[in-house]
Amino acid sequence: MTHEREPDGGANAARLPLADVVVVEFSHMVMGPAAGVVFADLGADVTKVEPLGGDNTRRLKGSGGGYFAMYNRNKRSLCVDLKNAEGRALVHRLVDRADVVIENFRPGAMEKLGFGYPELAARNERLIYCSLKGFLQGPYEHRAALDEVTQMMGGLAYMTGLPGRPMRAGSSVVDITGGMFGVIAVLAALNERRATGRGQLVTSALFETTAFLVGQHMAQQAALGEEPPPMSVRRSAWGVYDLFSCAGAEQIFVAIVSDTQWRAFCERFPTKLASLAADPTLDTNRGRVDNRDRLLPALTALFGELALAEALAALESAGVPFAEIRKPADLFDDPHLGANGLMELHVADGDRQGTLARLPKLPLEMDGRRLGKRLDIPRAGEHSQEAAKRSGCAETLIDDLVRRGVIKDA
């Protein structure tokens, strides 16, 4: 099977950091696939185990319509009936040669299928088993959870919304971050295995991830003795940390977080900001915080007279943090991302005749290079026969397994 490669081949031509790591992924939705795609983009050999009809995530609509497309590139798809003894045996043999298993199903689901940690560790003592759950050990450990559930119970939705109106973050931030913590744990376990020769069970969870994300607010309360209000109504630590509207009604966010930035900002508008620049009560951030009631109206008037392009140019030349307010759709044409931050993928369930889109790469560089595409998003069962062959099945047996519906080809 041939796959499209990145046009420059740069990230793919060199040996990738995790090229010698073999991963078997049992996952759906976001948390497990997000962990798996980090391994896959870093070069690991990732086989995604799906039911015969394919992962239901492939068929989600609405806000879930992009889950599969975003988190399943650079993986191979094996569609197999795990309720069938021959199907289980095939996957067991794949796990026997694997370094890592990733799973993010409800508590007990993998054990019922014969793929819990004790069973697999008995077959492969070097296996690192990454379990991604709603909760770590404790009173809640058997509860079902979702990203939004733990955002609500962990205080993140409270901090994101308006008073009395908790609001989830605008992305699956806990799923993704929890998956990343799972990757960190696996990498630590791989390093530890060098010394011990043995694998281990590692677990990451949504609730504890949420608690870690709001830990700064817990620390704020402990340090200052005041319960922090939602970020939407917080008392800013900075004199200028606000949204402003430009002449064409476009909004920009401006953050002036140092006295050097304040002076540089004022220098870009020597006439319009002359009185503010000369005011000694505004020389320090503390002074600007204390005088926000008169500072912000002056800045609101300033930006209200500027075209967006004029405001952006002035802020960039001043070295002040700023951003125009945009939508995710705007990122397809972002010049910075477009330079080397996107990869082209077929996003319609891996259909090679379907929609092509340029989606974000992992947000990191290694020795100056970005990590790109080796395999497009897999069609359901696209690599079933290849996986069966890797497990040791003869060609005649593979044909028989396909014919009897134990494995499904694309």
N, C-alpha and C positions, 0 to 999 in steps of 0.2 A: 504494500500500500504506500503510495507516495503522498507527501504532505507539502503544503506550501511552506516556504521558508521566508524569513525576513529578507527584504530586498538586498540589504548589505551583507547579510550572513554573519555580521560581526560577532554578536554574542553567541552564535551557534557554532562558529568555526573553531573557537577555543574550547578547551576542556572546561566544563562547568564545575562549580565547587562541590556539588553533591552527586556527581556522575556515578559514583560507586554505591549509592544508597538505593535499595529496592523497597518500595512502599506499596502496600495493599490497602486500599481505601474503601471502607464501608460507610457511605455518607449520603446525606441529602440536605436540602435547603442551603444554609450559608456557613455555619460554623465549621463543620468537617471539611467541606469543599474549600473553604478559605485557607485552612491549614494545609490541605493537600496541594493547592495551587502554589503556595510558597515553596514547598519541596519540589514541585514539578518545574517551576520557573528556574530554580537553582540547579536543575539538572538531574534530579532524582528520577528513577524509573517508577512511575506511579501508575498502577492499574486500579481503575475504579470499578468496583463490583456493584452491578445493578441487577434488579429483578428482570425477569424475561421481557416485560413490557417497557423497560427503561425506568430510570429514576423519575418519580412523579414530579420532581422539580422542573423537569424539562417542559412540563405542560402548564406551569403556573402562568396566570395572567395578572393584570393589574400591577401592583407594586412588586410582585414576585417575578414579573416577566423577564427580568434581567439576571436573576440569580445564576441560572445554569450557564449562561453565556459568559459571565464575568469570572466564574471561579472554577472552570473545568478545562481550560486549555492545557496543552502539554501533557495530557493524560491519555491513557488507553482505556477503552470501555470493554468490560466483560459482562455480558448479560447471562445469568445462570440461575437455575432453580435451586435455591439452597434448601428447599424442603425435600429434594431428591438426594438419596444417598450418594449417587455418582457425582452429582453436582457439588455436594459438600466435599467429597473426596478430592475432586479437582482443585477446589479452592484451598483445601488444607495443604495440598502439595505446593501451591503457590506460596502460601504463608510459610511453609517449611524453609523456603529459600529467601524469605524476606528479612529485611532489617527492621522494618517498622510496619505496624498496623495502626490505622486511624479509624475511629468510629465515633459517631455522634447520635446514636439512637437512644430511645428511652431506656431507663434502667431495666436490666434483665433481658432485653430483646436479643442481644448477641449471645447471651448464655443459652437461651432457649434454642437457638440455631446450632449450638455447638461451637461457637466462635468467641466464647468468653476468654478472659485472660488466662485463667488456670489451665484450660484445655489447650490453648495455643502455646503457652509457655512450656507445658510438658512435652510438646513436640519440638519446640525450637527455643532452647534456653537463652539464646542470644537476642531474642525478639524484644523490641521495645514497643509496647502497646499503649497507644495514646487514646485515652477515653475522654471525650468532650461532652460534658454534662451540664445540667442546669445548676447543680449545687455540688460542692465538695462534701466531705464527711460531716455529719451533724444532723440536727433534727429535721432539716428540710431535704435530705439527700434523696429521698424517694419521690419527691414531687416532680411533676412535669413542669417545664419552664420554656419560655421563649425570650428572645431579645427584649421585646417590649414589656414582658412581665417583670423581668429583673430591673429594667430601667425604672419602672414604677416603684417596686419595692425597695430598690437600692438608692433612691433619692435623685437619680439622674434626671428623670422626667420633671421632678419638682424644681430642680435647678435650671432646667431648660425652658420651662413654660412661664406663664404669667401667674401672679398670686391666685391661688384657687383654681388654676387651670394647668395642671401638669401636662407636659407635651413630650412625646418621644423625640429623640434626636432625628434628624433628617436622613439618616443612613442606618444600616444594621451595624452600628458601631460596636456594640457589645459582642455580637456574633463574631465579627471580624477580629476584634482585639482579643477575645477569648481564644480564637483559633491561633492567633499569633503567639499567645502565651503557651499554647500547646506545642507549637513549633519550638519555642525556646526550651521547653522542658525536654523534648525529644533530642535536641542538639546537645543538651547537657548530659542526657542519658547515654547518647552515642559516645561522648567523650569519656564518661565514666566506664563504659563497657571496655574501653581500651585497657583499663587497669584490671577490671574484674573478670572480663570475658563473659559476663552475663547481662542480659537485658533486664527490663523492669517495667512495671505499670506506672505510667504518668497520667495525671488527670488535670484538666483545666475546666473551669466552670463559669457560667454566665453570671451568677450572683456575685461570686467573689471578684470577678473581673469588674463588675459595676462598682463594687465597694472600693476597689483600687482606683477606679477613675474618679470617684467623688472623694477620695482620701484627702485631697488638698482642701476641700471644704470642711471635712472633719477636723483636720489640723488647724484650719483657720479658726474654728469655734474654740478648740482647745487652747490655742495661743492667745486669742483676743477676748475670750469669754462671751462672745456674742454669736447667736445662731445666724449663719449667713442666709440672706434672702435669695430668691431666684436671681439668676444672673441678669435677667431682664430689668430688674429694679435695683440692682446692687449699687452701693456707693463705690464709685470707681476709685482705684488706687492711683489713677493718673488724671492729670488736669484735662487732657484732651484724649478721649477714647470713645468716639461717637460717630453716628451716621449724620451726613449732611446731604442736602439736595442741591444739585447744580442748576444752572439756568434752564436747561432742557428737562428738568425734573428727574434726571438720572441721579441715583444715590451712590455715594461713596462713603467708605469707612476710613477714618483717619485716627491714627494713634501716635501721639507725641509723648514719648515715655522717658525722655531725658532733657536736661536743660540745654545740652548742645543741640538737640533736634529742635527745640523751641526757637533758639536763636537763628538756626539755619532756615527754619520755616518763615520767621518774620522777615529775614533778609530777602526772601523771594517776593515780598510784597511791601517794599520800603515805604510806599505812599499810603496804602490802605491800612497797614498795620503799624504805622509810625507811633501812634499813641500807646498801643499795647506793648510794643518793643521797648518803649522808654519807661514803662511802668515798673518800678523796682519790686512791687508786690507780686509780679508775675514772673520774676526771674527764676524762681525755684518751682519744682513740681508741687511741693506742699502749698506754696502760694497760689498756684494755678488751681489746685483742688479747692482751696478755701474760697476762691473767687470765681468758681464756675458759673455762678448766677449772672455775672456780667461778661465773662469771657465767651461763653457759648453763643449768646445772641450776636456778638460781634463776628464770630466765625461763621455763624449761620448766614448772616448778611453777606459776608465775603464770598462764600461758595455759591450763594444764590445768584451772584452776578457773573460767575465764571462758567464758560462752556466746559463740558466734561473733559475734552482733550486738553484744554488749558489748565484745568485743575490737576489732572493726572501728571502732566509734564512738570508743573511746578513742584508737586510733592515728590516726584522721583528725583528731580535735581536737588532737592533739599535733603534727600536721604531719610525721609520720614516714612514709616510703615503706612501703607494705604492699600485700598482695594476698591475697585468698582464692584457693585453688587450684581452678580450674574447668576444664571441658572446652570444646572448640569449640561443642558443642551448646548450652551455656549462653549463648552470645553472641547467639543469636536473640532472647532476652528481656532483654538487657542494657539498662538504662534510659538509659545514656549513648549507646551506639551507636544505640539506638532513637530518640533525639531527632532525629538528622539524619545518621546515619552509614551507613544501609542503604538499598538500592534494591530494589524488587520486580521479579523476573525470572522468566520461565518457564524452568525448569532442565532439563526433560526433552527434550533435543535441540532446544530452541526450539519445541517443540510448544505451540501456543497453547491447547490443551485440557489440557496437562500440568500438572505440579506447579509451583506458584508458591512462591518463596522470597525472603526478604529477605537480600541479600548485601552485603558491605562495599563502600562507595565508595572511591575513591582517598583515601589518608590525608593529605589536605592541604586547606587553605582558600585561596582567592584573593579578596582584598579582602573577607574575611568570608563568602564563599559556598562551599558544597560543590558538587562537580561531580556531576551526576546522570545519569539515563537519558534518552537521545534515541531510541535504538532498542533493542528487546528482543534477546535472543540470537537470531541469525538461523536460520531453518530452512535446511537444505542446499539451495542453489540459489535461495533466496528472491529474490535480486536479480539473477539471471543475465540476464534480458531487459533489465533496466535498465542493467546493465553493458555489454551488447552495444550498446544504443542509445547509451550514452556514447562507445563506441569508434568510432561512426560507421556502424554497421550499419543498413541500411534495415529496415523492419518485415517485408517479405517475406523478406529474408535471415535475420532472427532466427527467424521461424517455421520456415524450412527447417533452420536449425542445430539447433533444438529437435527437429524431426521426425527428423533424422538422428543425433541423439544426440551432437552436438558440444558442446552445452551442455545442462544439465539445469535445468529449472524446479522450484520447490518443489511 
